[in-house]
Amino acid sequence: MKKTDLAKNDAKKLMNKMAQGATGFGNAASAGVDKREQRKRDQALGLVPFAVKLNGELVKRLHALATERGTDLNTVVAEVLAKGLDN
């Protein structure tokens, strides 16, 4: 690769990061944390990634409940699962 190609790639990466910052996903507080740091924090809290596929309506209800409570989706899902398993 030429030096100009490397500079062009770096500029593209920077532009993408800036664009994601304006419309980024996730919590505003965790926007500055990279994935590796977040993974370490989650592990320290005993959190384990757990991917599932859910019905779209159920996901909408979970999002609405999280918004209503002012918490994140992970907390709401954990509470709902714990209540369901305790019954």
Buried (B, 14 or more C-beta within 10 A) or exposed (E): EEEEEEEEEEEEEEEEEEEEEEEEEEEEEEEEBEEEEEEEEEEEEEEEEEEEEEEEEEEEBBEEBBEEEEEBEEEBBBBBEEEEEEE
